[in-house]
Amino acid sequence: MNTSGPAGQGLRLIPFRGLRYVPERVGSLAAVTSPPYDVVVRPDGLHHLESADPHNIVRLILPQADTAAARHEQAAQTLHRWLAEGVLAPDSEPALYVYEQRNAEILQRGVVGALALSAPAEGIVLPHEDVMAHVVEDRADLMRTTAAHLEPLLLTYRSDGNGGSGATGVIERTTDRPPLLATTTEDGYRHRLWAVTDPADRAEIETDLARHQALIADGHHRWATYLRLQQEHTTPGPWDFGLVLLVDTARYPLRVRAIHRLLHRLPVADALAALNGLFRIRDLDVPLPRALDALAEAAAEGNAFLLAGDGGFHLIDRPDPGLLSRTIPADRPAAWQTLDATVLHAALLDHVWKIPDAPEHIAYIHDTAAAVEQAERHDATAVLMHPVREEVVRDLARQGVTMPRKSTSFGPKPATGLVLRSLDLD
């Protein structure tokens, strides 16, 4: 995808005074971080984070109370209390932040800042997935009540691959210095953060990024929330910017993984019975890793899914062409029509299984084993997906075509809790 835009029509990233945990006031930085809010889906995961440290960031991004309004008010009160107690404190001056994630296999670096908001029609920040209105409503109320951006979106852009200059050059020079913070989370990732305050470095980053467009890799609902809240404020101000992490994928490629579906009210036997004559069905008496290998092989030939929840795995592929012609909208590009997520939602969920895309019917789960375990525990059906290629995502985004919601999971995702943005400070 060509990410260059006309001069002055690209990304505008500005510094902000980051809110960060004061190390002396918490057990450890690792203990107060969390995955993004939409990855923390299981109650046991939420409880694990809450018990890791009384100041874990999950108490802000996923507060627990009886009503939505009470949850969001609780988050705001918690944030204000932590600021008053010195658990969180703002940095002394505005900065852009270089952020690094690393494990034995992956090195990812990017720059965190406040990005000027732009509508999709402007072609500066490109979404590639649809969003769910109730999620945007919930996130908007949380942001509105806390007046804070609690976790950055993950956006990608593509440079010419030369890391010696521009934003990537500044990033790589910055990582030679001692960081503001360094911690290793329990997933094995090491995280480091630096502040970029030198005017020349900041200007080099800002000038370079102004030539580029970005793809939303993770955070479509939060981006839609940023835009919604911006519209509520009629005068220029901090709501015109959103907290983001920008990664140059020409230099630091991301992983693209699938997001699986858990169909709460559909037992596997009923799901399979409805597919008779519409898909080829093969029962696999193998462990999960081998079942996923079989899914990958089938997905290389066409649409394929893995159903789980009854103690086994069922590979479904080779959909009936007549089913597809009846159910797949014909007014989209061929690359969209043949997406697994398109076939799943348009053909299977809407027409074969007749399942509404609502939270009481469908959950979206990133972790494969967790999806299988929950399906087996609740007599439900897990639909395991094979990841789509990044080039397909970028191609469709460039054409202004959005994929079905929760079609992809780019990563590694930034840890939540290392740097926050208070709109009261900007």
N, C-alpha and C positions, 0 to 999 in steps of 0.2 A: 504494500500500500504506500502510495506517495504521501508523506506526511509534511511536505513543505507547503507553505501557504504564502500569499502575498505579504510583503513587508508590512508589519503592523497589524496583520490579521491573524496572527498565530496565538500561541499560549502566552498569557501574561501572569507571571508568578511573582508575588511580592513577599517580603519578609513579615514576620509576626513575632510577638513575644510569646514564646512557647510556655505553656504550663507543664511543669515536670515534677515528678515525685522527688522529695528531699530524702536522699538515701538513709540518713540517720533516723528518720521517723518511720521507716518501714522495715519489715524483716529482711527482705531482699527485693531488688528490682524484679527478679524473675517471678517472685511470689505475688506481685501486684499486677502483672500483665495478664492478658487474655487473648485468645483468638478473636477475630471480628465477631460482632454480635450474632450474625446469622449462621456462624459455624458452631456456636455453643447451643446445640439444639436439644441435647438430652438433659433431663433433670439431674442425673448423676454428674454430668459435666459441670453444670451450674453450681451444684453443691460443692464439688471438688474445688472450684475456683474460689467460692465464697469462704471456704475453710482454709484455703492456702494462706490468707492474710486478711485481717479485718478491713484492710484498705484496698483490697483487690478491685481493679477497675470495673469488673463485672457488676459491682454495686451501682455504678453509674450507667453503664450501657444496657443492663438488663435488671433494673430494680424490681423487687418483688413486693407486690401489694394487691389488694382485692380488685381495684379498678385501674384503668389506664391512667386516669387523672391522678390518682393517688401514687401510682408508680412514678410518674414523671415528676410530681412534686417532691417525692422522696429523694429522687436523684438530685434535684436542684438543692434541696436542703443538705444532702450529703456533700455535694461539691462545695457549697459555701462553708460548711463546717470544716472540711479538710483544708480549705484555704485559710480559714481563721486559725486553725490549729497548727499551720505550717507543715502539714503533710504534703500538700502541693504548693508550689510557689512559682511565680512567673520569672522568666529570665529577665535580666536587667535591661536588655536592649533587643530590638527586633532582629531576627536572623532568619536566613534560610538554613535548613538542617540537612546534612548528608547522613543518610541512613544505610547501614550495611547489615545484611543477613547472610549467614554462612553456616554450612554444615560440611560433612565429608564429601558431598557430591555437588553442592550448589554454592555459587557466590553471586549475590544480588546486591546491587548498589543503586541508589537513586537519591533524589532531592525532595525534601518535604517543604512545602510552602503554602501560601494562601493564593489560590488560583482564581483569576477573574472568571465569573460565570458567563456562559454563553449558551444560547438555545441551540438545539440540534441542527436547526436550519442554517445556522451560521457555519457549520462544518469545521469548527475548531476542536470541540470535544465530541467524539463520536460514540454514542451508545450502540450496543449490538444486541441488547435483550430488552424485551418488554418488562414492565414492572407491575406489581400488584398494588391496587389503590389503598388497601387497608394497611399495608406495610408502610407506604409513604406517609399516610396519615399518622401512624404511630410514631415514626421517626421524626416527623415534623413537630409533633407535640412535644416530644422529648427535647429536641433542639431549641424550640421556642421557650420552653420552661427553664431549661438550664442556661440558655444563651451561650452555648458552647458547642464546638465541634469536637467530639470525644474520640474520634478515630479517623484516620485518613483514608480516603479512597485510594485505590491502586490504579494508576493510569500508565499507559505505555506510549512511547513514541519511538521513532527509528531515525537515528543519525546516519551519517555516511560511514559509521564504523570506526572512524579515527578518534581514538580516545585522548589525543594530545591537546585538544582545544575544546572550546565551548563548555557546555554544562558538564559533560562527561570528563573533560580535562580537569575542571575545577574539582569535581568529585574525587578523581583519582589522586590529585595532589593533596587534597584535604585528608584523605585516609592515611597519609604518611605521618600525620600529627597525632598526639595523644587524644583520645575521644573524651567527650563530656561524660559518657557513661558506656559501660560494657556489661552485658549479662548473658547468661546461657539459660534458655528456657528448657522445660522438661522434655520437649520434643527433640532436643539435641541441637537446636539452632543457636548460634552465637549472634547477639545483636550489639551493634555499636552505633553511636550517634555523635555527630560533630555539629557545632554551630558555625555558620559562614557569615561573618559580619564585615569582612573587608569589602569596602565599596567596589574595588576593581573586580574582585571575584564575583560579587553579586551582579555587577553589570554584565560580566561575561556570561553568566548563567542566563540572565534575563534576555540579553540580546540573542543568544542562541535559541532559546525556547520560543521566542517570538517568530521564528521561521517555521515552526512545526505545528502540526495537529496532534491530537492524542486520542487513543482508543481507551474507553473505560474497560479495564480488565476485571475489576472487582469493585462493586459499590454502586450499581445502577439505581438502587432505591435511595441511597443517600444523595446521589447527584440530583435525582428528581426532587428530593426534599430540599436541597439547596435552592433549586430554581423556584420551587413553590414559595419558600420563605422570602426569597428575594422579591417576588411579586407583591408580597404583603407590605413591603417597606418602600414608600414612594420617594424617599430622598436617598441620595448616595450615602453609602456607609459600609460597615463591616459585613452586612448580609449580602453584599455584592461579590463576595469571595468565599471560596470553600477550601477546607483543608484537604490536601492531596499529597500522595507520594508519586512522583514521576520517575519512571524507569526507562532507560534507553535499551530497548530489546535487541538492537543491533550489537550492542556490547554485552548485555546481560539478558540472554533469552529466558523467558518464563516457561514454566511447565503449564500445560493445559490438561485439566482433568475433568471427568464427568461429574454431574450432580444427579444423584439417584432419586427416584420417587418412591414414597411409601403410601400405598393405597389403603387407608385405614379400614374401610368397610367392605373390602373385596377379598374373600378367601381365594387361595391359589386355585383350588379346584374349580371355582366358578369362573375365574379369569381364563383358565385353560379351556373350559367347556365352550365359552363364548368365542374362542379363537379357532375352533374346529372348522377346517375348510378355508380359513382365511390366511393362516400362516402355517409354515412347516413347524412342527413341534418335536423337539428331541429332549428326552429326559437324560440328565447327566448325573451319574453316580460317582462324582469326583469331589475333591475338596475345592474350596472357593478359588484359590489361585489358578487351578487348572480349568475351572469353569470360566473364569475371566479370560484365560488364553483362548478357549473355544469361542467366546464372544468376539474377541479381537479378530480371529480368523473369519468368522461369519460376517463381521462388520466390514471387512475388506472387500466383500463381494456385494454388499447391499445393506438394507436396513435390518438390524438384528437387535434383540433385547434378551436379557436373562431374567427370568422370573424366579423368585425365591420366597420362602415363608412357610413351607410345609416340610422342612427338613432336607429337601433336595434342591436341585437346580434344573430349570427347564429353559432350553435355548429355543427362542422363536425367531424365525427368519423367513425369507422368501415370501413377502406379503403378496396377496392376490392383487394383480394389476387392476382388476375391476374395483376393488375396495379403494385403492389409491385414487383412481380417476374420479370416483364418486365423492371422495371426502377431502382431498387436498386442493386448496384454492389454486386456480390456474393463473392468477394475476401476479405472481411473484417469480423471481428468477429460478431457474432450474436448481441452482445450488441450494436455495431455501426449500424448494419442494421436496428435495431428497434428504434433508436433514433427519436424523433419527428423532430429534425432539419434535419436528413438524409432524412426522408420521405418528409418533406416540400421542400427541395432543389432538391432532385433527382427526385421525382415523380411529385410534384405540380409545382414548379417553372420551372424546365427544360422541362417537358413533357406535363403537362396539360395546364398550363397558358403560357408557353413559354416566360418567363420573364428573361432577362439577369441579372446576379448578378453584376450590375453596379450602381453607385450612382444616375444616372438620372432615374433609375427604382426602386431602393430599398433603403430605409433608415432603419437603425437599431436604435431602440428607447428603452431605459431602462424603462421609466415611462409609466405605462399602460394607465392612463388617458390621457396623452399627445398623445400617439399613436392613441387613439380613436378620440380625438379632432381634430388632424391633418387630419385624414382620412375623418371625417365628413366635415371639412372645404373645402377640396380640391377634393371631390368626388372620393376618393381613397379607398383602402381596407387596413385595419389594420388586420394583422394576429397575434393574441395574443397566446403566447406559455405558456405551463406549465413547471416549472423548472425541470431540470434533477437532480437526486440525486448525491451528492458529491462522493459517493462510486463508481458510474459508471464512473465519470470523472477520478478518480484516477486509476481505473482498466484499462481503455483504455490508459491513459498516460503511465502506466507502460509497456503496450504492444507495445508502440511506435505508437499507432494509434491516429491520430488527429481527432477531431470532426469538423463538419462544422463550419465555422467562425461565431462568435457571438452566440455561443450556450448557454453560461452561463454568469451570472453576479454574481461574488462573492463579498461579502461586509460584513461590511462597508468598503468602499474604503478610502484610506488615503486622507486627505484634501491636495490640492495642494497649495503651497506657504509657508508652515511652515519651510521647509529646502530645499535648492537647492544645486546643486554641479557644481562648475565651473571647467572645465577641464584645464583652464589656471592656476589654483592654485595648482593642483595635480602634 
